[in-house]
Amino acid sequence: MTTKPRYPNADDDEMPAQIDFSKGVRGKFFRANARLILPIHLDADIANALTRSAQREGVEISAFVAKLLEEHRGAANEETNRA
């Protein structure tokens, strides 16, 4: 049984032997106070359950999940303070 390569073009050597970075600008896209909002990927059944719960409360799913996480963080802090 043969398996398909995970990356079909992995054996292709399309990169040049050398890359000229002499005209590159260090930090060109760096923003010191940039805030990154990372995507969170959920299993379909979890996403569906959260969506239904958010709809029942009449809020967007992002606001609903943020509220859940805040509550969880508060509970975790209380546990840490008790220990």
ZIBEL-V750995 format. One record per backbone hydrogen bond with DSSP energy under -1.0 kcal/mol. NH is the residue of the N-H (numbers start at 0). CO is the residue of the C=O. E is the energy in kcal/mol with one decimal. If there is no record, write none. Layout:
nh = (NH/NH)
co = (CO/CO)
e = (E/E)
This chain:
nh = (9/11/23/27/29/33/46/47/48/49/50/51/52/53/54/55/56/58/63/64/65/66/67/68/69/70/71/72/73/74/75/76/77/78/79/80/81/82)
co = (6/8/20/24/26/30/42/43/44/45/46/47/48/49/50/51/52/53/59/60/61/62/63/64/65/66/67/68/69/70/71/72/73/74/75/76/77/78)
e = (-2.3/-1.2/-1.9/-1.4/-1.0/-1.7/-2.7/-2.6/-2.0/-2.6/-2.4/-2.5/-2.3/-2.6/-2.4/-2.3/-1.7/-2.4/-2.2/-2.9/-2.2/-2.1/-2.2/-2.6/-2.4/-2.5/-2.4/-2.8/-2.4/-2.3/-2.7/-2.3/-2.0/-2.0/-2.1/-2.3/-1.6/-1.4)
